[in-house]
Amino acid sequence: MAPRTAKAPQSSAESWYRLDNAARVFAALASRRTTTVFRIAVRLHEPVDMHDLQRALDKLLPRYPYFGVRLSAGLFWHYLVPIPGAPRVREETRFPCRRMTIAEDGPWQFRVLVYDRRIALEISHVLTDGVGGVEFLKAIVTEYVACREGPGNTEHSSTQAVELPDPEPAEDAYRRFYDPSIPPPRLGVRAIRLRGEVLPDEECRVIAGTVPVAPLRELSREHGVALTELLASILLASVADVCGPGRGPIAVMTPVNLRGLFPSRTMRNFFLSVTASLDPRLGAYTFEEILHEVHHSMQGQVTAKSISRQIRRNVGAERNAFIRHLPLFLKVPAKRKLYTWRWGTRYTTVLSNLGRISLPDEVDRHIERFEVVPNPSAAHGIGCAIVGHHDSLYIAFGSIVVGTGLERAFFTRLRRMGITARIETN
């Protein structure tokens, strides 16, 4: 199948980008509670110089033109328009992952914040997914180190240390790998939701734990499962602990980076999610039983054939003649209701594993760790995200609910397995 790409920009005044398939959903869902903004951050060994960071961002952004855009609304669809310059680097003073607003952020769909030794990139899912966000942050940090050390003091700049984006950075890979002849997947069962008092608007509580990765990898090998499958099993078991016996089904949704299944280097969204579930109404599960269920469920779902069915469903809906010709002011509330009814009720919480981040030694020696905070969502209230660096994992829960039962249950289970976390919160 011949590749299809979004319209490439020709001039700053007349060019535009289509939103990719996932971005269209996120643009419709964005609100004060479901902000669609996630955070990837890096903590350095020394305080951040905001002036040098601004210089680095100003120098870097032209090489990542897809991120230098504003979100606009047409008659039928949202779209992205390139804008000159770069956003202003700011000191962090408020809760993480707030929605983007013109008053605070200008037209940009990402922000760069500084707090002491931390550089935080907060970026809307309208632009990219976790993989694209990680690559952009790596480039920012690399350019910042080059600005700090000055020409001749470092062998690396962002163009050398970090792989440059695809020549078509605005490619909508969902459209490229869409095959209308494939049958769509069946809709999953409805899952229970974690109820509780909700925090005030735009407040997001973060409870994070740093753990050594070696014992977790050893446990994975012992049970013959992947690290993500082990962590999803621990999270499922923790949800069951919080909800109590006989309540279900329980489902954990896990985003999958599709660049490993399909040949694309797009910097836009290119992920879909698989679901691991269990039903405590059938009786109590041992942890080994949960591991077995999660492992075989994920192995069956994370294949090119299975994922292609989801692409067929999502892109096919976008191409529906009625939906295409529905005005945007009707399309947005319709998408919100459809998402809540059709997909938002199919999972209890989310687990996103960004994997291990590495950089060249010349840059890495400045870095203490990487951090991540999942985007707040009214659909599930609390989500979990994980990122690795060297020999440790940073596991963060982002929540808009008052209770902390799930976080406590998760880290308690880790401790019972002999894995102690260093806990911190905002």
C-alpha positions as CSV (number, residue, x, y, z in Angstrom):
1,M,0.0,0.0,0.0
2,A,1.4,3.4,-1.0
3,P,2.2,5.7,2.0
4,R,-0.1,8.6,2.6
5,T,1.2,11.6,4.5
6,A,-0.3,14.7,5.9
7,K,0.0,17.8,3.9
8,A,3.6,19.1,4.2
9,P,4.0,22.8,4.9
10,Q,5.1,25.0,2.1
11,S,5.1,28.4,3.7
12,S,4.5,29.8,7.2
13,A,1.5,31.7,5.9
14,E,-0.4,29.1,3.8
15,S,0.6,25.7,5.1
16,W,-1.2,23.5,7.6
17,Y,-1.1,20.0,9.0
18,R,-4.0,17.5,9.3
19,L,-4.4,16.1,12.8
20,D,-3.6,12.4,13.0
21,N,-6.3,9.9,13.8
22,A,-5.6,9.9,17.6
23,A,-5.1,13.7,17.8
24,R,-8.6,14.3,16.4
25,V,-10.0,12.4,19.4
26,F,-7.7,14.2,21.9
27,A,-8.7,17.6,20.4
28,A,-12.3,16.8,21.0
29,L,-11.8,15.5,24.5
30,A,-9.7,18.3,25.9
31,S,-11.2,19.9,29.0
32,R,-10.2,21.2,32.5
33,R,-10.3,17.6,33.8
34,T,-9.3,15.6,30.7
35,T,-6.5,17.9,29.8
36,T,-4.8,15.5,27.2
37,V,-1.5,17.0,28.4
38,F,1.3,14.6,29.7
39,R,4.7,15.4,31.2
40,I,8.1,14.0,30.5
41,A,10.9,15.6,32.6
42,V,14.6,15.3,33.3
43,R,16.3,16.0,36.6
44,L,19.9,17.3,36.2
45,H,22.8,17.3,38.7
46,E,22.9,21.1,38.8
47,P,20.3,23.9,38.7
48,V,18.9,24.7,35.3
49,D,19.9,28.0,33.7
50,M,16.7,29.3,32.1
51,H,18.5,31.6,29.8
52,D,20.6,28.8,28.2
53,L,17.5,26.6,28.1
54,Q,15.7,29.3,26.2
55,R,18.6,29.6,23.8
56,A,18.6,25.8,23.3
57,L,14.8,25.8,22.6
58,D,15.0,28.7,20.1
59,K,17.8,26.9,18.2
60,L,16.2,23.5,18.3
61,L,12.5,24.2,17.3
62,P,13.1,24.9,13.6
63,R,14.5,21.4,13.3
64,Y,11.2,20.0,14.7
65,P,8.7,22.1,12.7
66,Y,5.7,19.9,13.5
67,F,5.9,21.0,17.2
68,G,6.0,24.7,16.2
69,V,2.2,24.9,15.5
70,R,-1.1,26.2,16.9
71,L,-4.4,24.3,17.0
72,S,-7.1,25.9,14.8
73,A,-10.7,25.0,14.1
74,G,-12.2,24.8,10.7
75,L,-15.8,24.1,9.7
76,F,-15.4,20.3,9.8
77,W,-12.1,19.5,11.5
78,H,-9.3,20.9,13.7
79,Y,-6.0,21.4,12.0
80,L,-2.5,22.7,12.9
81,V,-0.8,25.8,11.5
82,P,2.9,26.5,11.8
83,I,3.9,29.6,13.8
84,P,7.2,31.4,14.1
85,G,9.4,31.6,17.2
86,A,9.4,29.4,20.3
87,P,7.4,29.4,23.6
88,R,8.9,31.1,26.6
89,V,10.6,28.9,29.1
90,R,8.9,29.4,32.4
91,E,9.4,28.7,36.1
92,E,7.1,25.9,37.3
93,T,4.6,27.2,39.9
94,R,1.4,25.2,39.5
95,F,0.1,21.6,39.3
96,P,1.4,19.5,36.4
97,C,-0.4,18.6,33.2
98,R,-2.9,21.5,33.1
99,R,-4.6,22.0,29.8
100,M,-3.1,24.4,27.3
101,T,-4.6,27.9,27.3
102,I,-4.0,31.0,25.2
103,A,-3.7,33.1,28.3
104,E,-0.8,31.2,29.8
105,D,0.8,29.3,26.9
106,G,0.0,31.4,23.9
107,P,-0.9,29.4,20.8
108,W,1.6,26.6,21.6
109,Q,0.7,23.0,22.2
110,F,3.6,22.4,24.5
111,R,5.3,24.1,27.4
112,V,8.8,23.9,28.9
113,L,9.0,24.5,32.7
114,V,11.9,24.7,35.1
115,Y,12.0,23.9,38.8
116,D,15.5,24.0,40.4
117,R,17.3,21.0,38.6
118,R,14.3,19.8,36.6
119,I,13.4,20.5,33.0
120,A,9.7,19.5,32.4
121,L,8.2,19.1,28.9
122,E,4.5,19.2,29.0
123,I,2.9,18.4,25.7
124,S,-0.5,17.9,24.3
125,H,-1.5,14.6,22.8
126,V,-2.7,16.6,19.9
127,L,0.9,16.8,18.8
128,T,2.5,13.5,19.7
129,D,2.6,10.5,21.9
130,G,5.1,9.4,24.6
131,V,7.7,8.2,22.2
132,G,7.7,11.5,20.2
133,G,7.7,13.5,23.5
134,V,10.7,11.5,24.8
135,E,12.7,12.2,21.5
136,F,11.8,15.9,21.7
137,L,12.9,16.1,25.4
138,K,16.2,14.3,24.6
139,A,16.9,16.8,21.9
140,I,16.1,19.8,24.2
141,V,18.4,18.4,26.9
142,T,21.2,17.7,24.4
143,E,21.0,21.2,22.9
144,Y,20.9,22.7,26.4
145,V,24.1,20.9,27.4
146,A,25.7,22.1,24.2
147,C,24.7,25.7,25.0
148,R,26.0,25.4,28.5
149,E,29.4,24.0,27.6
150,G,29.9,26.2,24.6
151,P,31.3,25.3,21.1
152,G,34.4,23.2,21.3
153,N,33.6,21.9,24.8
154,T,31.2,19.1,23.7
155,E,31.3,16.8,20.7
156,H,27.6,16.6,20.5
157,S,24.7,18.8,19.6
158,S,21.1,17.6,19.2
159,T,21.6,16.9,15.5
160,Q,24.4,14.5,16.4
161,A,23.4,12.9,19.7
162,V,19.7,12.4,18.9
163,E,18.3,10.8,15.8
164,L,16.6,13.4,13.7
165,P,12.9,13.1,12.9
166,D,11.7,11.4,9.8
167,P,11.8,13.5,6.6
168,E,8.0,13.5,6.8
169,P,7.6,14.3,10.5
170,A,3.9,15.1,10.0
171,E,3.1,11.7,8.6
172,D,-0.2,10.3,9.9
173,A,0.9,6.6,10.1
174,Y,-2.6,5.5,11.0
175,R,-3.8,6.5,7.5
176,R,-0.7,5.0,5.9
177,F,-1.4,1.5,7.4
178,Y,-5.2,1.6,7.1
179,D,-6.7,-1.4,5.3
180,P,-10.4,-1.2,4.7
181,S,-10.7,-4.9,4.0
182,I,-9.8,-5.9,7.5
183,P,-12.7,-6.5,9.9
184,P,-12.8,-4.2,13.0
185,P,-12.3,-5.7,16.5
186,R,-15.0,-6.5,18.8
187,L,-15.9,-4.1,21.6
188,G,-14.7,-5.2,25.0
189,V,-16.8,-5.6,28.1
190,R,-17.5,-2.7,30.4
191,A,-15.0,-2.4,33.3
192,I,-15.6,-1.0,36.8
193,R,-14.3,2.4,37.6
194,L,-12.5,3.7,40.7
195,R,-14.9,6.1,42.4
196,G,-14.1,8.8,44.8
197,E,-14.2,12.5,45.6
198,V,-12.6,14.5,42.8
199,L,-9.9,17.1,43.3
200,P,-10.6,20.7,42.2
201,D,-10.3,21.5,38.5
202,E,-6.8,21.5,37.1
203,E,-5.3,19.9,40.2
204,C,-3.3,16.7,39.6
205,R,-1.7,14.8,42.4
206,V,1.4,12.9,41.7
207,I,2.7,10.0,43.9
208,A,5.9,8.5,42.4
209,G,8.3,5.8,43.5
210,T,11.8,5.1,42.3
211,V,12.7,1.4,42.4
212,P,15.7,-0.7,41.2
213,V,15.0,-2.4,37.9
214,A,17.2,-5.5,38.5
215,P,14.8,-7.3,40.9
216,L,11.8,-6.6,38.7
217,R,13.6,-8.0,35.7
218,E,14.6,-11.1,37.7
219,L,10.9,-11.6,38.7
220,S,10.0,-11.2,35.0
221,R,12.5,-13.9,34.0
222,E,11.3,-16.2,36.7
223,H,7.7,-16.0,35.5
224,G,8.5,-15.9,31.8
225,V,6.8,-12.6,31.2
226,A,7.8,-9.2,29.9
227,L,8.5,-6.3,32.4
228,T,5.4,-4.4,31.2
229,E,3.2,-7.6,31.7
230,L,4.6,-8.0,35.3
231,L,3.8,-4.4,36.2
232,A,0.4,-4.6,34.6
233,S,-0.3,-7.7,36.7
234,I,0.8,-5.9,39.9
235,L,-1.5,-2.9,39.0
236,L,-4.4,-5.3,38.2
237,A,-3.9,-7.0,41.5
238,S,-3.7,-3.7,43.3
239,V,-7.0,-2.5,41.8
240,A,-8.6,-5.8,42.9
241,D,-7.2,-5.1,46.5
242,V,-8.8,-1.6,46.5
243,C,-12.2,-2.6,45.0
244,G,-12.6,-5.7,47.3
245,P,-13.8,-9.2,46.5
246,G,-16.5,-9.9,43.9
247,R,-16.3,-6.6,42.0
248,G,-15.5,-6.6,38.4
249,P,-14.5,-6.8,35.6
250,I,-11.3,-4.9,36.1
251,A,-9.2,-3.8,33.1
252,V,-5.9,-2.1,32.7
253,M,-5.3,-0.3,29.4
254,T,-1.7,-0.3,28.1
255,P,-0.6,1.9,25.1
256,V,1.6,0.2,22.6
257,N,4.2,2.0,20.5
258,L,3.3,0.9,16.9
259,R,6.7,1.9,15.4
260,G,8.0,-1.5,16.4
261,L,5.2,-3.3,14.5
262,F,4.9,-1.0,11.4
263,P,7.8,0.7,9.6
264,S,7.2,4.3,10.5
265,R,9.4,7.0,12.1
266,T,6.7,9.6,12.5
267,M,6.9,12.1,15.3
268,R,3.2,12.3,15.6
269,N,0.9,10.0,17.6
270,F,1.3,6.4,16.5
271,F,0.1,4.2,19.3
272,L,-2.9,2.0,20.2
273,S,-3.9,0.4,23.4
274,V,-4.4,-3.2,24.5
275,T,-6.3,-4.3,27.6
276,A,-5.5,-6.8,30.3
277,S,-8.4,-7.7,32.4
278,L,-9.8,-10.1,35.0
279,D,-13.2,-10.6,36.6
280,P,-13.1,-11.1,40.4
281,R,-16.8,-12.1,40.3
282,L,-15.5,-15.5,39.2
283,G,-13.6,-15.9,42.4
284,A,-10.3,-14.8,43.9
285,Y,-7.2,-14.9,41.7
286,T,-3.7,-15.8,42.8
287,F,-0.9,-13.5,41.5
288,E,0.3,-16.4,39.3
289,E,-3.1,-16.7,37.7
290,I,-3.2,-12.9,37.1
291,L,0.3,-13.1,35.4
292,H,-0.9,-16.0,33.2
293,E,-4.0,-14.1,32.1
294,V,-2.1,-10.9,31.4
295,H,0.8,-12.5,29.6
296,H,-1.4,-14.5,27.2
297,S,-3.9,-11.7,26.7
298,M,-1.1,-9.2,25.8
299,Q,0.8,-11.6,23.6
300,G,-2.4,-12.2,21.5
301,Q,-3.2,-8.5,21.2
302,V,0.3,-7.0,20.5
303,T,0.6,-8.3,16.9
304,A,0.5,-6.5,13.6
305,K,-2.7,-8.4,12.6
306,S,-4.5,-7.6,15.8
307,I,-3.5,-4.0,15.8
308,S,-4.5,-3.6,12.2
309,R,-8.1,-4.3,13.2
310,Q,-8.0,-1.3,15.6
311,I,-6.5,0.9,12.9
312,R,-9.3,-0.2,10.5
313,R,-11.9,0.7,13.1
314,N,-10.5,4.1,14.0
315,V,-9.6,5.4,10.6
316,G,-12.7,3.8,9.1
317,A,-14.9,5.8,11.5
318,E,-13.0,9.0,10.6
319,R,-13.8,8.4,6.9
320,N,-17.5,7.8,7.4
321,A,-19.3,10.2,5.1
322,F,-21.8,11.3,7.8
323,I,-19.0,12.0,10.3
324,R,-16.8,13.8,7.7
325,H,-19.6,16.2,6.8
326,L,-20.8,16.9,10.4
327,P,-19.9,20.5,11.5
328,L,-17.2,20.7,14.1
329,F,-19.4,22.3,16.7
330,L,-21.6,19.1,16.5
331,K,-18.7,16.7,16.0
332,V,-16.8,17.6,19.2
333,P,-19.7,16.9,21.7
334,A,-20.6,13.8,19.7
335,K,-17.0,12.5,19.9
336,R,-16.9,13.1,23.6
337,K,-20.2,11.2,24.2
338,L,-19.1,8.4,21.9
339,Y,-15.7,8.0,23.6
340,T,-17.2,8.0,27.1
341,W,-19.8,5.4,26.1
342,R,-17.8,3.2,23.8
343,W,-14.2,3.3,25.1
344,G,-14.0,5.3,28.3
345,T,-16.0,2.6,30.1
346,R,-13.9,-0.3,28.9
347,Y,-11.0,0.1,31.3
348,T,-10.4,0.9,35.0
349,T,-7.0,2.5,34.8
350,V,-4.0,3.0,32.4
351,L,-0.4,1.8,32.5
352,S,2.0,3.5,30.2
353,N,5.6,2.2,30.0
354,L,7.9,4.6,28.1
355,G,10.9,2.2,28.4
356,R,14.5,3.0,29.2
357,I,15.8,6.4,28.0
358,S,19.5,6.6,27.1
359,L,21.7,9.4,25.8
360,P,25.4,9.7,24.9
361,D,27.8,9.8,27.8
362,E,28.7,13.5,27.2
363,V,25.0,14.4,27.9
364,D,24.1,11.6,30.3
365,R,26.7,12.6,32.8
366,H,24.6,15.7,33.5
367,I,21.4,13.7,34.2
368,E,20.2,12.3,37.5
369,R,17.0,10.7,36.3
370,F,14.0,11.0,34.0
371,E,10.4,11.5,35.2
372,V,6.9,11.1,33.7
373,V,3.4,12.1,34.6
374,P,0.4,10.6,32.7
375,N,-2.3,13.0,31.4
376,P,-5.2,13.5,33.8
377,S,-8.5,11.9,32.6
378,A,-12.1,12.2,33.8
379,A,-12.7,8.7,32.3
380,H,-10.6,6.8,34.8
381,G,-9.4,9.4,37.4
382,I,-6.0,7.9,38.0
383,G,-3.3,6.5,35.7
384,C,0.2,5.1,36.0
385,A,3.3,5.9,33.9
386,I,6.8,4.4,34.0
387,V,10.2,5.4,32.6
388,G,13.6,3.9,33.1
389,H,17.1,5.4,33.3
390,H,20.2,3.4,34.0
391,D,19.4,0.8,36.7
392,S,16.2,2.4,38.1
393,L,12.5,2.8,37.2
394,Y,10.4,5.9,38.0
395,I,6.8,4.8,38.5
396,A,4.3,7.7,38.8
397,F,0.6,7.8,39.5
398,G,-1.2,10.9,38.3
399,S,-4.6,11.3,39.9
400,I,-7.5,13.7,40.0
401,V,-9.3,11.9,42.8
402,V,-8.8,12.5,46.5
403,G,-8.2,9.0,47.7
404,T,-4.7,7.3,47.5
405,G,-5.8,3.7,48.0
406,L,-4.5,2.4,44.6
407,E,-1.1,4.0,45.0
408,R,-0.7,2.6,48.5
409,A,-1.8,-0.9,47.4
410,F,0.6,-0.9,44.4
411,F,3.7,0.1,46.3
412,T,2.7,-2.2,49.2
413,R,2.6,-5.1,46.8
414,L,6.1,-4.2,45.5
415,R,7.4,-4.1,49.1
416,R,6.0,-7.6,49.8
417,M,7.9,-8.8,46.7
418,G,11.1,-7.4,48.3
419,I,11.2,-4.2,46.2
420,T,11.4,-1.0,48.2
421,A,10.4,2.2,46.5
422,R,11.6,5.7,47.4
423,I,8.3,7.6,47.5
424,E,7.7,11.3,46.8
425,T,4.7,13.4,46.0
426,N,3.7,17.0,44.9
